[in-house]
Amino acid sequence: MARSRSKINREFEIEIDGFSHDGRGVGRLDGKTVFVAGALVGETVRVKQTGRNRHFDEAETLEVLKASPDRVTPRCPHFGVCAGCVLQHLAVDQQITAKHKVLMENLTRIGHVEPAHVLEPLSDAAWGYRRKGRFSVRFVEKKGRTVVGFRETNPRFVAELSECHTIIPALGEKIPALAALVDSLDGKRAIPQIEFITGGGPIVLVFRHLEPLSDADQQRLLAFAKDSGFAVFLQPGGIDTVRPLWPESVDLDFSIPAFDLSLAFRPLDFIQVNDGLNQKMIASALDLLDPQPGDRVLDLFCGLGNFTLPLARRAGQVVGVEGDAGLVARARENAQRNGLTNVEFHAADLAKDLASEAWMKQGFDKLLLDPPRAGAAEVLAQMPLKGIRRIVYVSCHPGSLARDAGFLVRERGYTLKAAGAMDMFPHTAHVESIALFEK
């Protein structure tokens, strides 16, 4: 054990020749893989080892001895401490290139498939794009004040942010004011998080509180809301307990102009974080799926109808299926809101056999799916895919997409016609991607 501990803090030089899925540089020392935080491909760095594993070691960059031409100065003063971003030291145009490589390596290594055509990567604004997220809140006894921010690279701690350049500017500049507000509350120790979300209108802040807030605290929150223009909601328990403090009612929606659509949502609903990229992603998905007036299309993991409703503008009939009954209710309201009568929504456990569902028995011509990080293995294994000529798979995790791509190609007779990366979260290691399968 003594030997193990002595190696943890050792310093050494290493050449970086790879890029990991979580944004770290990858090198080899004495034949063993080393993951290095803060290092880029092509660099030689001096590092300090921070972790040991049977198959790999971990380290952090102390000094860049030979810099990559793609290295840039991070914009944010909190870079390297806050875990919200891990790629600000890499030029923006190279970030999407690196993510594209991660996608292709996953398809080859995990799925043992290659796309016949590589799609041009999609990207949009690199700064001020994040319209939904969650701040961690903690009263730090040693500092004697409340800290508001994202988790540090050491997840036990909350980064004390003075600013954030990836969040929409109206909020990213107000984090210190938010921390001061919570610090002024009697119940500051009972507030673990603040969620934020916006569409095209007001910014909503949802304060989660583990104990009832005093009248005085509610008045302080009310005054902050009126002064800042932010809509403030309180959440004493589960999702169903969320209620507005001020104003009494808030209309939340976002638009998809290319399809003349407006989608309403609630403060804790899932919406795509990056509005500009979402618009491009929807257009790309529909171009690939190519819905025709005579097509019957199935959209799985449909949420509020982000893809379903644009599909309904093009296809003959569209069915959206989602596991969250609340989102299904909102999707139906959105269909009515936009005057669409050729679309229906259903709540269902997508891991279970769907063959007996009435909406499934009629069959489909095309399928779009946008599953969570775990992917769609269970869904695809039980899905009656007969008759579905074309599938568009939108993914937020390249590993699960690669696994499912291998299944569709080898087990279900599809060809991977095209795939490409999308930069939904610039400056993070998150890889969004899209793939097209055809019979």
Secondary structure by P-SEA (a helix, b strand, c coil): caaaaaaccccbbbbbccccccbbbbbccccbbbbbccccccbbbbbbbccccccbbbbbbccccccccccccccccccccccccccccccaaaaaaaaaaaaaaaaaacccccccccccccccccccccccbbbbbbbcccccccccccccccccccccccccccccccccccaaaaaaaaaaccccccccbbbbbbcccbbbbbbbbcccccaaaaaaaaaaaaaacbbbbbbcccccccccccccbbbbbccccccbbbbbbcccccccccaaaaaaaaaaaaaaaccccccbbbbccccccaaaaaaaacccbbbbbbccaaaaaaaaaaaaaaccccbbbbbccccccccccccccccccbbbbbccccccaaaaaacccccccbbbbbbccaaaaaaaaaaaacccccccccccccccccccccccbbbbbcc
